[in-house]
Amino acid sequence: MTPLADLPPDVARRRIIGTRDAAAFCGLSIPTFRRLHDRKAIPAGIRLSERRLGWRIGDLSDWTDCRAAGREWHEYRASLAGNDNLINSR
């Protein structure tokens, strides 16, 4: 086992993975993942360098839970912020 496998759950959710691994984690092809990112339909990436983005595993896990529940990502974000107007305006 690697030391990363032994991380506490709250720290493991913050682990950052690259585009290829993020797409695979979500069960998507890389082009589809990038299209969703361009439409802001998935969690925002974290700028790691000028040309590289990463994603927190916890954010991607929340996104897949939203999809499984039939909710859109913007609805989930609005509910966390307590802004029901965003949900109803879409």
C-alpha positions as CSV (number, residue, x, y, z in Angstrom):
1,M,0.0,0.0,0.0
2,T,1.1,3.5,-0.7
3,P,1.1,6.2,2.0
4,L,-1.7,8.0,0.0
5,A,-4.0,5.0,0.6
6,D,-3.7,5.5,4.3
7,L,-4.9,9.1,4.3
8,P,-7.7,10.1,6.6
9,P,-11.0,10.4,4.7
10,D,-11.2,14.2,5.1
11,V,-7.7,14.6,3.7
12,A,-8.2,12.0,1.0
13,R,-11.2,14.1,-0.3
14,R,-8.8,17.0,-0.9
15,R,-6.3,14.9,-2.9
16,I,-5.9,16.4,-6.4
17,I,-5.8,14.3,-9.6
18,G,-5.1,15.3,-13.2
19,T,-7.5,15.5,-16.1
20,R,-7.0,11.9,-17.3
21,D,-7.6,10.5,-13.8
22,A,-10.5,12.8,-13.1
23,A,-12.2,11.8,-16.3
24,A,-11.6,8.1,-15.5
25,F,-12.9,8.6,-12.0
26,C,-16.2,10.0,-13.4
27,G,-16.4,7.3,-16.0
28,L,-16.1,9.8,-18.9
29,S,-13.8,10.1,-21.9
30,I,-11.3,13.0,-21.7
31,P,-13.0,14.9,-24.5
32,T,-16.4,14.6,-22.8
33,F,-14.8,15.7,-19.5
34,R,-13.3,18.7,-21.1
35,R,-16.6,19.7,-22.8
36,L,-18.4,19.5,-19.4
37,H,-15.6,21.6,-17.9
38,D,-15.9,24.2,-20.6
39,R,-19.7,24.4,-19.9
40,K,-19.0,24.6,-16.2
41,A,-21.1,21.5,-15.7
42,I,-18.5,19.8,-13.5
43,P,-16.6,21.1,-10.5
44,A,-14.1,23.8,-11.3
45,G,-10.5,22.6,-11.7
46,I,-7.6,24.0,-9.7
47,R,-4.9,25.7,-11.7
48,L,-1.7,23.8,-10.8
49,S,0.4,25.5,-13.4
50,E,0.0,27.6,-16.5
51,R,-1.1,24.6,-18.6
52,R,-2.3,22.1,-16.0
53,L,-5.5,21.7,-14.1
54,G,-6.3,19.3,-11.3
55,W,-9.5,18.3,-9.5
56,R,-10.2,17.4,-5.9
57,I,-11.4,13.8,-5.5
58,G,-14.1,15.0,-3.0
59,D,-15.5,17.5,-5.5
60,L,-15.7,14.8,-8.2
61,S,-17.3,12.4,-5.8
62,D,-19.9,15.0,-4.9
63,W,-20.5,15.6,-8.7
64,T,-21.1,11.9,-9.4
65,D,-23.5,11.7,-6.4
66,C,-25.4,14.7,-7.9
67,R,-25.7,12.9,-11.2
68,A,-26.8,9.7,-9.6
69,A,-29.5,11.7,-7.8
70,G,-30.6,13.3,-11.0
71,R,-29.4,16.8,-9.9
72,E,-27.3,19.3,-11.8
73,W,-24.1,20.5,-10.4
74,H,-25.3,24.2,-10.3
75,E,-28.3,23.0,-8.2
76,Y,-26.0,21.3,-5.7
77,R,-23.7,24.3,-5.5
78,A,-26.7,26.6,-4.9
79,S,-28.0,24.3,-2.2
80,L,-24.7,24.4,-0.4
81,A,-24.7,28.2,-0.6
82,G,-28.3,28.3,0.6
83,N,-29.4,30.1,-2.5
84,D,-32.6,28.5,-3.7
85,N,-33.1,31.3,-6.2
86,L,-30.3,29.9,-8.3
87,I,-32.0,26.5,-8.4
88,N,-35.4,28.0,-9.4
89,S,-33.9,30.3,-12.1
90,R,-32.6,27.5,-14.3
